[in-house]
Amino acid sequence: MTAAGIRAVLIDLDGTLLDTVLDLHAAACGMLADLGRPPIAVEDIRAYVGRGIPNLVKRVLAGNLEAADDPSPPPADALASFKKHYAHFNGRAAKPFPGVMEGLAAFKAMHLPMGVITNKAKDFTLPLLERTGLAPYFDVTVAGDMLPKPKPDPMPLVWACGRLAVSPADTLMVGDSVHDFHAGRAAGCKVFLVPYGYNEGQDVRGLSADAIVESLIDAARRLSP
């Protein structure tokens, strides 16, 4: 695959661009303390990330991944508490994964427009991108509450492609999870997955992505002529 075959790059946020687990862990523990419950382990949070804050709250309260399959919303007081604490901690400990800044610079040097596709709410996504210095790289950002359907539905990817004036068939999706994989495939994008992110405790190498890349700079190198 060469840069000539790809006209835009869409990238997942948590687990692909940024390691945000410590911020999310701090917010979850603050919520649990408000509810008079003991704290949760960092590694549990790492497994629970990927389907937006309401589902994260449900998983933290239940102590299992399956809680996200319940269509009912989380308790309002718990959700409000988590959001209050996350607004405080968002971006404080988050940092780019190795190779991210180099990869973004390489994509930019190829003159490829870039977009962020995340299930995180807009009110947390935009400040996070600003605080971590990533915002200037992106031409479009699609947060989890901006459209009727988030990932794994293809809607955010198709919408972003429309904003970037490119076809999904000419677009690369880079993510870290089964949700990124299914969203990318359903949209008709090429899909690269990184193995270091948050995939609910599963290994992305079991998915039939177009490539497993060790880092974002590795993804960029695969597009170079």
VEXVORO-51931 format. One record per residue: residue number from 0; residue in one letter; x, y, z of N, C-alpha, C in turn. Coordinates in nm, 4 decimals, m for minus. Example, Ala and Ser with C-alpha at 12.3 -4.5 7.8 and 13.67 -1.06 7.14 Angstrom:
(r 0,'A',(1.3190,m0.5690,0.7800),(1.2300,m0.4500,0.7800),(1.3200,m0.3300,0.7800)),
(r 1,'S',(1.2850,m0.2250,0.7080),(1.3670,m0.1060,0.7140),(1.2900,0.0030,0.7870)),
END
This chain:
(r 0,'M',(0.0850,m0.1191,0.0000),(0.0000,0.0000,0.0000),(0.0888,0.1244,0.0000)),
(r 1,'T',(0.0621,0.2194,m0.0825),(0.1400,0.3422,m0.0887),(0.0530,0.4618,m0.0566)),
(r 2,'A',(0.1181,0.5737,m0.0336),(0.0437,0.6950,m0.0019),(m0.0521,0.7320,m0.1146)),
(r 3,'A',(m0.0174,0.6938,m0.2392),(m0.1030,0.7268,m0.3529),(m0.2392,0.6592,m0.3432)),
(r 4,'G',(m0.2478,0.5467,m0.2710),(m0.3740,0.4759,m0.2579),(m0.4576,0.5219,m0.1411)),
(r 5,'I',(m0.4032,0.6043,m0.0518),(m0.4741,0.6539,0.0650),(m0.4778,0.8057,0.0604)),
(r 6,'R',(m0.5972,0.8616,0.0790),(m0.6137,1.0069,0.0683),(m0.6449,1.0739,0.2015)),
(r 7,'A',(m0.6699,0.9948,0.3073),(m0.6971,1.0516,0.4396),(m0.6756,0.9431,0.5444)),
(r 8,'V',(m0.6534,0.9865,0.6681),(m0.6299,0.8937,0.7788),(m0.7213,0.9309,0.8951)),
(r 9,'L',(m0.7964,0.8338,0.9444),(m0.8799,0.8496,1.0634),(m0.8175,0.7689,1.1758)),
(r 10,'I',(m0.8140,0.8266,1.2957),(m0.7428,0.7629,1.4061),(m0.8275,0.7653,1.5324)),
(r 11,'D',(m0.8316,0.6530,1.6010),(m0.8970,0.6430,1.7311),(m0.8157,0.7212,1.8343)),
(r 12,'L',(m0.8799,0.7619,1.9428),(m0.8140,0.8456,2.0433),(m0.7581,0.7635,2.1603)),
(r 13,'D',(m0.8460,0.7181,2.2502),(m0.8003,0.6443,2.3687),(m0.7449,0.5084,2.3286)),
(r 14,'G',(m0.6217,0.4817,2.3636),(m0.5625,0.3513,2.3352),(m0.4868,0.3443,2.2046)),
(r 15,'T',(m0.5042,0.4451,2.1185),(m0.4325,0.4498,1.9912),(m0.3400,0.5707,1.9878)),
(r 16,'L',(m0.3974,0.6883,2.0064),(m0.3171,0.8099,2.0140),(m0.2652,0.8338,2.1557)),
(r 17,'L',(m0.3552,0.8230,2.2522),(m0.3217,0.8607,2.3893),(m0.3458,0.7472,2.4883)),
(r 18,'D',(m0.2555,0.7382,2.5855),(m0.2762,0.6508,2.7006),(m0.3480,0.7339,2.8062)),
(r 19,'T',(m0.4772,0.7127,2.8209),(m0.5611,0.7934,2.9102),(m0.6064,0.7174,3.0341)),
(r 20,'V',(m0.5518,0.5988,3.0552),(m0.6006,0.5124,3.1625),(m0.5863,0.5769,3.3005)),
(r 21,'L',(m0.4770,0.6465,3.3259),(m0.4578,0.7034,3.4597),(m0.5606,0.8122,3.4896)),
(r 22,'D',(m0.5961,0.8926,3.3890),(m0.7013,0.9936,3.4086),(m0.8358,0.9275,3.4359)),
(r 23,'L',(m0.8680,0.8261,3.3559),(m0.9952,0.7555,3.3728),(m1.0000,0.6812,3.5070)),
(r 24,'H',(m0.8867,0.6258,3.5472),(m0.8794,0.5551,3.6748),(m0.9030,0.6516,3.7905)),
(r 25,'A',(m0.8426,0.7687,3.7833),(m0.8612,0.8671,3.8893),(m1.0074,0.9102,3.8990)),
(r 26,'A',(m1.0710,0.9288,3.7829),(m1.2121,0.9681,3.7833),(m1.3009,0.8568,3.8380)),
(r 27,'A',(m1.2710,0.7326,3.8006),(m1.3499,0.6191,3.8492),(m1.3362,0.6039,4.0002)),
(r 28,'C',(m1.2154,0.6190,4.0507),(m1.1949,0.6058,4.1951),(m1.2628,0.7204,4.2706)),
(r 29,'G',(m1.2633,0.8404,4.2114),(m1.3354,0.9510,4.2728),(m1.4838,0.9243,4.2796)),
(r 30,'M',(m1.5380,0.8686,4.1711),(m1.6793,0.8322,4.1689),(m1.7102,0.7262,4.2743)),
(r 31,'L',(m1.6279,0.6237,4.2804),(m1.6512,0.5166,4.3776),(m1.6434,0.5690,4.5204)),
(r 32,'A',(m1.5514,0.6600,4.5469),(m1.5412,0.7191,4.6803),(m1.6676,0.7974,4.7137)),
(r 33,'D',(m1.7195,0.8715,4.6154),(m1.8453,0.9448,4.6370),(m1.9593,0.8503,4.6722)),
(r 34,'L',(m1.9541,0.7295,4.6157),(m2.0602,0.6309,4.6397),(m2.0321,0.5422,4.7612)),
(r 35,'G',(m1.9208,0.5703,4.8307),(m1.8856,0.4914,4.9489),(m1.8350,0.3529,4.9164)),
(r 36,'R',(m1.7732,0.3390,4.7992),(m1.7230,0.2082,4.7564),(m1.5717,0.2117,4.7431)),
(r 37,'P',(m1.5062,0.0946,4.7507),(m1.3601,0.0902,4.7417),(m1.3106,0.1213,4.6011)),
(r 38,'P',(m1.1843,0.1596,4.5868),(m1.1291,0.1923,4.4548),(m1.1149,0.0693,4.3657)),
(r 39,'I',(m1.0908,0.0942,4.2396),(m1.0762,m0.0109,4.1396),(m0.9314,m0.0139,4.0917)),
(r 40,'A',(m0.8865,m0.1285,4.0438),(m0.7495,m0.1414,3.9946),(m0.7342,m0.0746,3.8581)),
(r 41,'V',(m0.6163,m0.0209,3.8320),(m0.5882,0.0429,3.7032),(m0.6106,m0.0546,3.5883)),
(r 42,'E',(m0.5676,m0.1792,3.6047),(m0.5796,m0.2761,3.4955),(m0.7249,m0.3087,3.4638)),
(r 43,'D',(m0.8124,m0.2995,3.5623),(m0.9548,m0.3195,3.5338),(m1.0071,m0.2074,3.4444)),
(r 44,'I',(m0.9667,m0.0849,3.4735),(m1.0066,0.0274,3.3895),(m0.9567,0.0073,3.2470)),
(r 45,'R',(m0.8335,m0.0394,3.2336),(m0.7760,m0.0613,3.1008),(m0.8639,m0.1559,3.0187)),
(r 46,'A',(m0.9199,m0.2566,3.0830),(m1.0052,m0.3527,3.0120),(m1.1442,m0.2957,2.9828)),
(r 47,'Y',(m1.1888,m0.1997,3.0641),(m1.3254,m0.1489,3.0512),(m1.3411,m0.0366,2.9499)),
(r 48,'V',(m1.2317,0.0240,2.9057),(m1.2374,0.1388,2.8144),(m1.2784,0.0943,2.6745)),
(r 49,'G',(m1.3498,0.1820,2.6024),(m1.3730,0.1554,2.4610),(m1.5143,0.1761,2.4105)),
(r 50,'R',(m1.6098,0.1922,2.5019),(m1.7480,0.2092,2.4547),(m1.8143,0.3325,2.5141)),
(r 51,'G',(m1.7338,0.4317,2.5463),(m1.7873,0.5573,2.5969),(m1.8016,0.5578,2.7484)),
(r 52,'I',(m1.8177,0.6786,2.8030),(m1.8210,0.6954,2.9483),(m1.9410,0.6277,3.0151)),
(r 53,'P',(m2.0633,0.6381,2.9627),(m2.1744,0.5687,3.0304),(m2.1497,0.4189,3.0454)),
(r 54,'N',(m2.0947,0.3553,2.9420),(m2.0661,0.2125,2.9527),(m1.9493,0.1851,3.0455)),
(r 55,'L',(m1.8522,0.2754,3.0473),(m1.7416,0.2599,3.1419),(m1.7930,0.2654,3.2851)),
(r 56,'V',(m1.8818,0.3596,3.3124),(m1.9399,0.3710,3.4466),(m2.0154,0.2440,3.4836)),
(r 57,'K',(m2.0936,0.1914,3.3906),(m2.1675,0.0674,3.4185),(m2.0720,m0.0482,3.4488)),
(r 58,'R',(m1.9644,m0.0577,3.3734),(m1.8674,m0.1655,3.3955),(m1.7967,m0.1505,3.5298)),
(r 59,'V',(m1.7611,m0.0272,3.5641),(m1.6939,m0.0039,3.6924),(m1.7859,m0.0421,3.8077)),
(r 60,'L',(m1.9115,m0.0031,3.7994),(m2.0053,m0.0325,3.9074),(m2.0328,m0.1826,3.9199)),
(r 61,'A',(m2.0416,m0.2506,3.8057),(m2.0736,m0.3936,3.8069),(m1.9497,m0.4810,3.8256)),
(r 62,'G',(m1.8353,m0.4281,3.7897),(m1.7129,m0.5054,3.8012),(m1.6956,m0.6075,3.6908)),
(r 63,'N',(m1.7594,m0.5851,3.5751),(m1.7426,m0.6773,3.4628),(m1.7694,m0.6074,3.3305)),
(r 64,'L',(m1.7179,m0.6683,3.2235),(m1.7342,m0.6133,3.0887),(m1.8777,m0.6220,3.0393)),
(r 65,'E',(m1.9481,m0.7264,3.0802),(m2.0811,m0.7547,3.0264),(m2.1830,m0.6474,3.0626)),
(r 66,'A',(m2.1542,m0.5663,3.1625),(m2.2492,m0.4624,3.2036),(m2.2798,m0.3661,3.0899)),
(r 67,'A',(m2.1860,m0.3520,2.9962),(m2.2087,m0.2610,2.8836),(m2.3132,m0.3138,2.7864)),
(r 68,'D',(m2.3470,m0.4427,2.7962),(m2.4478,m0.5001,2.7071),(m2.5900,m0.4691,2.7534)),
(r 69,'D',(m2.6033,m0.4203,2.8762),(m2.7330,m0.3795,2.9288),(m2.7698,m0.2442,2.8687)),
(r 70,'P',(m2.8814,m0.2349,2.7953),(m2.9158,m0.1086,2.7284),(m2.9579,0.0034,2.8225)),
(r 71,'S',(m2.9866,m0.0274,2.9467),(m3.0298,0.0767,3.0389),(m2.9130,0.1677,3.0766)),
(r 72,'P',(m2.9417,0.2954,3.1026),(m2.8345,0.3888,3.1361),(m2.7786,0.3623,3.2757)),
(r 73,'P',(m2.6580,0.4119,3.3033),(m2.6034,0.3969,3.4385),(m2.6796,0.4876,3.5356)),
(r 74,'P',(m2.6683,0.4642,3.6664),(m2.7337,0.5524,3.7637),(m2.6900,0.6974,3.7431)),
(r 75,'A',(m2.7851,0.7872,3.7477),(m2.7570,0.9273,3.7166),(m2.6542,0.9882,3.8121)),
(r 76,'D',(m2.6617,0.9505,3.9408),(m2.5679,1.0094,4.0369),(m2.4253,0.9604,4.0111)),
(r 77,'A',(m2.4122,0.8341,3.9720),(m2.2798,0.7798,3.9429),(m2.2209,0.8452,3.8182)),
(r 78,'L',(m2.3027,0.8601,3.7149),(m2.2550,0.9208,3.5908),(m2.2147,1.0667,3.6145)),
(r 79,'A',(m2.2958,1.1400,3.6891),(m2.2639,1.2792,3.7180),(m2.1344,1.2905,3.7980)),
(r 80,'S',(m2.1158,1.1992,3.8926),(m1.9936,1.1999,3.9735),(m1.8715,1.1718,3.8877)),
(r 81,'F',(m1.8816,1.0713,3.8000),(m1.7678,1.0378,3.7136),(m1.7322,1.1573,3.6261)),
(r 82,'K',(m1.8310,1.2182,3.5648),(m1.8053,1.3319,3.4749),(m1.7415,1.4483,3.5508)),
(r 83,'K',(m1.7858,1.4715,3.6736),(m1.7274,1.5791,3.7545),(m1.5788,1.5522,3.7782)),
(r 84,'H',(m1.5473,1.4303,3.8185),(m1.4070,1.3972,3.8457),(m1.3249,1.3926,3.7170)),
(r 85,'Y',(m1.3851,1.3430,3.6084),(m1.3082,1.3331,3.4844),(m1.2787,1.4712,3.4267)),
(r 86,'A',(m1.3710,1.5649,3.4427),(m1.3451,1.7023,3.3973),(m1.2219,1.7586,3.4679)),
(r 87,'H',(m1.2017,1.7175,3.5925),(m1.0853,1.7636,3.6688),(m0.9568,1.6940,3.6237)),
(r 88,'F',(m0.9630,1.5634,3.6007),(m0.8423,1.4857,3.5718),(m0.8103,1.4739,3.4228)),
(r 89,'N',(m0.9054,1.5018,3.3358),(m0.8896,1.4820,3.1919),(m0.7655,1.5535,3.1371)),
(r 90,'G',(m0.6720,1.4770,3.0839),(m0.5518,1.5334,3.0241),(m0.4362,1.5543,3.1200)),
(r 91,'R',(m0.4558,1.5316,3.2498),(m0.3481,1.5569,3.3459),(m0.2359,1.4543,3.3358)),
(r 92,'A',(m0.2710,1.3270,3.3212),(m0.1690,1.2225,3.3119),(m0.1632,1.1597,3.1729)),
(r 93,'A',(m0.2589,1.1920,3.0875),(m0.2633,1.1336,2.9527),(m0.1399,1.1733,2.8729)),
(r 94,'K',(m0.0885,1.0794,2.7951),(0.0289,1.1101,2.7128),(0.0244,1.0269,2.5852)),
(r 95,'P',(0.0844,1.0783,2.4783),(0.0867,1.0027,2.3531),(0.1657,0.8729,2.3692)),
(r 96,'F',(0.1197,0.7690,2.3033),(0.1952,0.6452,2.2999),(0.3228,0.6659,2.2175)),
(r 97,'P',(0.4247,0.5828,2.2384),(0.5473,0.5939,2.1587),(0.5170,0.5871,2.0088)),
(r 98,'G',(0.5793,0.6769,1.9338),(0.5620,0.6782,1.7892),(0.4465,0.7609,1.7382)),
(r 99,'V',(0.3620,0.8101,1.8296),(0.2435,0.8851,1.7869),(0.2809,1.0196,1.7250)),
(r 100,'M',(0.3617,1.0972,1.7948),(0.3955,1.2293,1.7428),(0.4722,1.2186,1.6117)),
(r 101,'E',(0.5616,1.1210,1.6038),(0.6369,1.0984,1.4805),(0.5443,1.0548,1.3672)),
(r 102,'G',(0.4465,0.9711,1.4006),(0.3514,0.9245,1.3000),(0.2641,1.0368,1.2478)),
(r 103,'L',(0.2154,1.1215,1.3382),(0.1329,1.2346,1.2959),(0.2124,1.3292,1.2064)),
(r 104,'A',(0.3372,1.3526,1.2430),(0.4219,1.4395,1.1599),(0.4444,1.3784,1.0218)),
(r 105,'A',(0.4608,1.2462,1.0180),(0.4825,1.1782,0.8890),(0.3581,1.1852,0.8017)),
(r 106,'F',(0.2405,1.1629,0.8593),(0.1167,1.1749,0.7823),(0.1000,1.3171,0.7292)),
(r 107,'K',(0.1330,1.4136,0.8138),(0.1203,1.5536,0.7726),(0.2159,1.5832,0.6578)),
(r 108,'A',(0.3365,1.5261,0.6648),(0.4346,1.5472,0.5575),(0.3882,1.4860,0.4258)),
(r 109,'M',(0.3016,1.3832,0.4344),(0.2437,1.3230,0.3141),(0.1230,1.4015,0.2630)),
(r 110,'H',(0.0889,1.5092,0.3348),(m0.0265,1.5939,0.2999),(m0.1579,1.5156,0.3060)),
(r 111,'L',(m0.1661,1.4245,0.4027),(m0.2886,1.3471,0.4237),(m0.3732,1.4158,0.5306)),
(r 112,'P',(m0.4968,1.4562,0.5008),(m0.5835,1.5104,0.6052),(m0.6134,1.4027,0.7090)),
(r 113,'M',(m0.6286,1.4455,0.8331),(m0.6475,1.3496,0.9424),(m0.7703,1.3840,1.0260)),
(r 114,'G',(m0.8325,1.2804,1.0795),(m0.9461,1.2980,1.1679),(m0.9368,1.2074,1.2884)),
(r 115,'V',(m0.9944,1.2514,1.3997),(m1.0059,1.1700,1.5208),(m1.1470,1.1137,1.5279)),
(r 116,'I',(m1.1572,0.9831,1.5506),(m1.2874,0.9179,1.5671),(m1.2881,0.8511,1.7037)),
(r 117,'T',(m1.3685,0.9028,1.7958),(m1.3680,0.8522,1.9324),(m1.5096,0.8353,1.9853)),
(r 118,'N',(m1.5253,0.7454,2.0820),(m1.6534,0.7312,2.1502),(m1.6590,0.8171,2.2764)),
(r 119,'K',(m1.5521,0.8918,2.3036),(m1.5517,0.9844,2.4167),(m1.6400,1.1047,2.3835)),
(r 120,'A',(m1.7087,1.1580,2.4829),(m1.7976,1.2727,2.4616),(m1.7182,1.3953,2.4171)),
(r 121,'K',(m1.7838,1.4811,2.3397),(m1.7199,1.6005,2.2848),(m1.6627,1.6906,2.3938)),
(r 122,'D',(m1.7359,1.7058,2.5047),(m1.6907,1.7957,2.6113),(m1.5596,1.7511,2.6738)),
(r 123,'F',(m1.5245,1.6243,2.6594),(m1.3965,1.5753,2.7102),(m1.2935,1.5602,2.5986)),
(r 124,'T',(m1.3406,1.5312,2.4771),(m1.2497,1.5071,2.3650),(m1.1723,1.6314,2.3255)),
(r 125,'L',(m1.2423,1.7422,2.3043),(m1.1760,1.8632,2.2552),(m1.0741,1.9181,2.3550)),
(r 126,'P',(m1.1069,1.9274,2.4851),(m1.0048,1.9712,2.5807),(m0.8854,1.8767,2.5879)),
(r 127,'L',(m0.9110,1.7466,2.5749),(m0.8020,1.6497,2.5809),(m0.7056,1.6689,2.4642)),
(r 128,'L',(m0.7579,1.6877,2.3447),(m0.6727,1.7105,2.2287),(m0.5908,1.8381,2.2448)),
(r 129,'E',(m0.6514,1.9409,2.3007),(m0.5804,2.0668,2.3220),(m0.4705,2.0507,2.4271)),
(r 130,'R',(m0.5037,1.9873,2.5393),(m0.4087,1.9767,2.6511),(m0.2890,1.8886,2.6179)),
(r 131,'T',(m0.3069,1.7961,2.5252),(m0.1973,1.7059,2.4899),(m0.1243,1.7491,2.3637)),
(r 132,'G',(m0.1654,1.8609,2.3045),(m0.0961,1.9140,2.1884),(m0.1276,1.8455,2.0571)),
(r 133,'L',(m0.2340,1.7653,2.0539),(m0.2671,1.6918,1.9317),(m0.3631,1.7666,1.8399)),
(r 134,'A',(m0.4359,1.8623,1.8943),(m0.5427,1.9275,1.8180),(m0.4975,1.9840,1.6836)),
(r 135,'P',(m0.3802,2.0473,1.6725),(m0.3435,2.1088,1.5449),(m0.3265,2.0108,1.4285)),
(r 136,'Y',(m0.3113,1.8839,1.4588),(m0.2893,1.7866,1.3525),(m0.4175,1.7474,1.2796)),
(r 137,'F',(m0.5333,1.7734,1.3409),(m0.6561,1.7137,1.2905),(m0.7495,1.8137,1.2233)),
(r 138,'D',(m0.8036,1.7699,1.1102),(m0.8946,1.8517,1.0308),(m1.0398,1.8296,1.0694)),
(r 139,'V',(m1.0684,1.7183,1.1334),(m1.2046,1.6886,1.1778),(m1.1968,1.6003,1.3014)),
(r 140,'T',(m1.2885,1.6227,1.3937),(m1.2987,1.5404,1.5140),(m1.4432,1.4952,1.5290)),
(r 141,'V',(m1.4633,1.3656,1.5442),(m1.5974,1.3107,1.5651),(m1.5997,1.2429,1.7010)),
(r 142,'A',(m1.6689,1.3044,1.7958),(m1.6810,1.2492,1.9297),(m1.8040,1.1589,1.9381)),
(r 143,'G',(m1.8114,1.0847,2.0484),(m1.9132,0.9806,2.0604),(m2.0555,1.0293,2.0704)),
(r 144,'D',(m2.0735,1.1561,2.1077),(m2.2093,1.2090,2.1226),(m2.2453,1.3123,2.0162)),
(r 145,'M',(m2.1693,1.3148,1.9076),(m2.1953,1.4133,1.8017),(m2.2901,1.3621,1.6937)),
(r 146,'L',(m2.3028,1.2312,1.6817),(m2.3880,1.1703,1.5792),(m2.4811,1.0687,1.6455)),
(r 147,'P',(m2.5862,1.0257,1.5762),(m2.6795,0.9297,1.6363),(m2.6161,0.7974,1.6767)),
(r 148,'K',(m2.5124,0.7531,1.6035),(m2.4527,0.6220,1.6320),(m2.3010,0.6342,1.6415)),
(r 149,'P',(m2.2402,0.5850,1.7519),(m2.0948,0.5835,1.7648),(m2.0369,0.4538,1.7091)),
(r 150,'K',(m1.9037,0.4425,1.7111),(m1.8413,0.3140,1.6771),(m1.8948,0.2060,1.7715)),
(r 151,'P',(m1.9172,0.0833,1.7267),(m1.8686,0.0213,1.6028),(m1.9533,0.0478,1.4778)),
(r 152,'D',(m2.0562,0.1321,1.4893),(m2.1299,0.1698,1.3693),(m2.0367,0.2503,1.2781)),
(r 153,'P',(m2.0494,0.2360,1.1472),(m1.9611,0.3088,1.0556),(m1.9949,0.4566,1.0396)),
(r 154,'M',(m2.1082,0.5006,1.0948),(m2.1540,0.6377,1.0726),(m2.0474,0.7446,1.1001)),
(r 155,'P',(m1.9741,0.7390,1.2141),(m1.8743,0.8447,1.2388),(m1.7656,0.8489,1.1329)),
(r 156,'L',(m1.7249,0.7329,1.0821),(m1.6193,0.7278,0.9815),(m1.6694,0.7824,0.8474)),
(r 157,'V',(m1.7898,0.7421,0.8086),(m1.8466,0.7888,0.6817),(m1.8684,0.9393,0.6880)),
(r 158,'W',(m1.9165,0.9884,0.8012),(m1.9396,1.1321,0.8177),(m1.8084,1.2090,0.8088)),
(r 159,'A',(m1.7042,1.1576,0.8746),(m1.5734,1.2235,0.8716),(m1.5172,1.2257,0.7298)),
(r 160,'C',(m1.5335,1.1161,0.6566),(m1.4872,1.1128,0.5176),(m1.5577,1.2193,0.4345)),
(r 161,'G',(m1.6865,1.2378,0.4609),(m1.7600,1.3422,0.3912),(m1.7043,1.4803,0.4203)),
(r 162,'R',(m1.6699,1.5048,0.5471),(m1.6117,1.6337,0.5845),(m1.4758,1.6549,0.5202)),
(r 163,'L',(m1.4028,1.5458,0.5011),(m1.2697,1.5552,0.4413),(m1.2728,1.5450,0.2890)),
(r 164,'A',(m1.3922,1.5229,0.2334),(m1.4117,1.5124,0.0884),(m1.3311,1.3973,0.0281)),
(r 165,'V',(m1.3334,1.2833,0.0964),(m1.2667,1.1638,0.0455),(m1.3634,1.0460,0.0530)),
(r 166,'S',(m1.3371,0.9440,m0.0259),(m1.4162,0.8213,m0.0187),(m1.3631,0.7336,0.0932)),
(r 167,'P',(m1.4515,0.6637,0.1679),(m1.4025,0.5684,0.2674),(m1.3066,0.4652,0.2079)),
(r 168,'A',(m1.3262,0.4307,0.0815),(m1.2390,0.3321,0.0171),(m1.0960,0.3828,0.0029)),
(r 169,'D',(m1.0779,0.5141,0.0082),(m0.9456,0.5745,m0.0033),(m0.8937,0.6231,0.1318)),
(r 170,'T',(m0.9545,0.5722,0.2391),(m0.9239,0.6202,0.3740),(m0.8701,0.5065,0.4609)),
(r 171,'L',(m0.7725,0.5396,0.5437),(m0.7165,0.4445,0.6395),(m0.7708,0.4746,0.7779)),
(r 172,'M',(m0.8232,0.3719,0.8470),(m0.8633,0.3822,0.9869),(m0.7582,0.3129,1.0714)),
(r 173,'V',(m0.7041,0.3848,1.1703),(m0.6069,0.3265,1.2627),(m0.6688,0.3234,1.4014)),
(r 174,'G',(m0.6777,0.2045,1.4600),(m0.7379,0.1914,1.5919),(m0.6723,0.0835,1.6742)),
(r 175,'D',(m0.7354,0.0550,1.7885),(m0.6764,m0.0420,1.8816),(m0.7746,m0.1487,1.9266)),
(r 176,'S',(m0.8953,m0.1493,1.8678),(m0.9984,m0.2376,1.9245),(m1.0878,m0.3004,1.8189)),
(r 177,'V',(m1.1661,m0.3954,1.8660),(m1.2636,m0.4616,1.7790),(m1.3668,m0.3615,1.7281)),
(r 178,'H',(m1.3957,m0.2577,1.8072),(m1.4928,m0.1566,1.7648),(m1.4377,m0.0746,1.6484)),
(r 179,'D',(m1.3093,m0.0423,1.6539),(m1.2456,0.0287,1.5423),(m1.2431,m0.0601,1.4184)),
(r 180,'F',(m1.2130,m0.1870,1.4395),(m1.2077,m0.2818,1.3273),(m1.3424,m0.2917,1.2574)),
(r 181,'H',(m1.4487,m0.3153,1.3343),(m1.5809,m0.3321,1.2735),(m1.6307,m0.2025,1.2099)),
(r 182,'A',(m1.6038,m0.0892,1.2741),(m1.6452,0.0393,1.2162),(m1.5731,0.0643,1.0842)),
(r 183,'G',(m1.4428,0.0368,1.0828),(m1.3648,0.0571,0.9610),(m1.4075,m0.0344,0.8484)),
(r 184,'R',(m1.4272,m0.1604,0.8806),(m1.4698,m0.2564,0.7787),(m1.6073,m0.2200,0.7227)),
(r 185,'A',(m1.7010,m0.1865,0.8121),(m1.8366,m0.1538,0.7675),(m1.8387,m0.0268,0.6828)),
(r 186,'A',(m1.7465,0.0649,0.7103),(m1.7414,0.1887,0.6321),(m1.6741,0.1683,0.4976)),
(r 187,'G',(m1.5959,0.0609,0.4857),(m1.5238,0.0352,0.3618),(m1.3833,0.0902,0.3606)),
(r 188,'C',(m1.3297,0.1228,0.4801),(m1.1941,0.1766,0.4916),(m1.0910,0.0634,0.5002)),
(r 189,'K',(m0.9659,0.0986,0.4729),(m0.8554,0.0126,0.5109),(m0.8404,0.0238,0.6626)),
(r 190,'V',(m0.7994,m0.0844,0.7289),(m0.7902,m0.0833,0.8750),(m0.6548,m0.1339,0.9210)),
(r 191,'F',(m0.5836,m0.0498,0.9957),(m0.4623,m0.0893,1.0664),(m0.4946,m0.0887,1.2154)),
(r 192,'L',(m0.4446,m0.1861,1.2884),(m0.4653,m0.1914,1.4328),(m0.3318,m0.1940,1.5060)),
(r 193,'V',(m0.3265,m0.1228,1.6189),(m0.2088,m0.1269,1.7054),(m0.2345,m0.2261,1.8180)),
(r 194,'P',(m0.1307,m0.2988,1.8642),(m0.1508,m0.4042,1.9632),(m0.1415,m0.3595,2.1085)),
(r 195,'Y',(m0.1147,m0.2305,2.1315),(m0.0849,m0.1867,2.2682),(m0.2032,m0.1226,2.3396)),
(r 196,'G',(m0.3174,m0.1078,2.2743),(m0.4252,m0.0270,2.3303),(m0.5231,m0.1004,2.4186)),
(r 197,'Y',(m0.6493,m0.0545,2.4129),(m0.7542,m0.1036,2.5021),(m0.8571,m0.1808,2.4191)),
(r 198,'N',(m0.8463,m0.3110,2.4169),(m0.9408,m0.3921,2.3403),(m1.0149,m0.4881,2.4319)),
(r 199,'E',(m1.0588,m0.4359,2.5464),(m1.1395,m0.5150,2.6396),(m1.0702,m0.6461,2.6759)),
(r 200,'G',(m0.9382,m0.6382,2.6898),(m0.8612,m0.7540,2.7327),(m0.8292,m0.8548,2.6248)),
(r 201,'Q',(m0.8689,m0.8276,2.5010),(m0.8456,m0.9217,2.3914),(m0.7289,m0.8754,2.3035)),
(r 202,'D',(m0.6717,m0.9685,2.2284),(m0.5597,m0.9375,2.1406),(m0.6110,m0.9061,2.0004)),
(r 203,'V',(m0.5774,m0.7876,1.9488),(m0.6269,m0.7480,1.8164),(m0.5658,m0.8321,1.7043)),
(r 204,'R',(m0.4604,m0.9057,1.7352),(m0.3986,m0.9889,1.6312),(m0.4939,m1.0980,1.5821)),
(r 205,'G',(m0.6009,m1.1221,1.6558),(m0.6994,m1.2198,1.6135),(m0.7995,m1.1649,1.5134)),
(r 206,'L',(m0.7911,m1.0371,1.4815),(m0.8820,m0.9748,1.3860),(m0.8141,m0.9652,1.2491)),
(r 207,'S',(m0.8933,m0.9743,1.1442),(m0.8373,m0.9757,1.0089),(m0.8206,m0.8344,0.9537)),
(r 208,'A',(m0.7400,m0.7538,1.0251),(m0.7111,m0.6180,0.9792),(m0.6177,m0.6229,0.8592)),
(r 209,'D',(m0.6067,m0.5111,0.7891),(m0.5140,m0.5046,0.6767),(m0.3697,m0.5099,0.7237)),
(r 210,'A',(m0.3459,m0.4654,0.8481),(m0.2120,m0.4762,0.9067),(m0.2208,m0.4555,1.0570)),
(r 211,'I',(m0.1316,m0.5216,1.1299),(m0.1073,m0.4910,1.2701),(0.0223,m0.4100,1.2721)),
(r 212,'V',(0.0155,m0.2880,1.3216),(0.1319,m0.1996,1.3214),(0.1748,m0.1727,1.4652)),
(r 213,'E',(0.3031,m0.1717,1.4892),(0.3543,m0.1565,1.6252),(0.3352,m0.0161,1.6797)),
(r 214,'S',(0.3232,0.0820,1.5906),(0.3075,0.2209,1.6328),(0.2504,0.3020,1.5174)),
(r 215,'L',(0.2182,0.4284,1.5472),(0.1642,0.5136,1.4418),(0.2706,0.5465,1.3371)),
(r 216,'I',(0.3957,0.5575,1.3794),(0.5004,0.5830,1.2809),(0.5188,0.4612,1.1907)),
(r 217,'D',(0.4973,0.3432,1.2444),(0.5011,0.2212,1.1626),(0.3896,0.2255,1.0588)),
(r 218,'A',(0.2715,0.2713,1.0994),(0.1595,0.2841,1.0045),(0.1961,0.3806,0.8920)),
(r 219,'A',(0.2571,0.4934,0.9289),(0.2941,0.5914,0.8276),(0.3977,0.5348,0.7313)),
(r 220,'R',(0.4922,0.4615,0.7839),(0.5967,0.4035,0.6977),(0.5381,0.3052,0.5967)),
(r 221,'R',(0.4316,0.2353,0.6362),(0.3679,0.1411,0.5448),(0.2972,0.2112,0.4292)),
(r 222,'L',(0.2676,0.3386,0.4473),(0.2043,0.4155,0.3402),(0.3072,0.4850,0.2509)),
(r 223,'S',(0.4322,0.4861,0.2946),(0.5346,0.5561,0.2160),(0.5661,0.4781,0.0893)),
(r 224,'P',(0.5906,0.5501,m0.0195),(0.6253,0.4830,m0.1467),(0.7517,0.4008,m0.1309)),
END
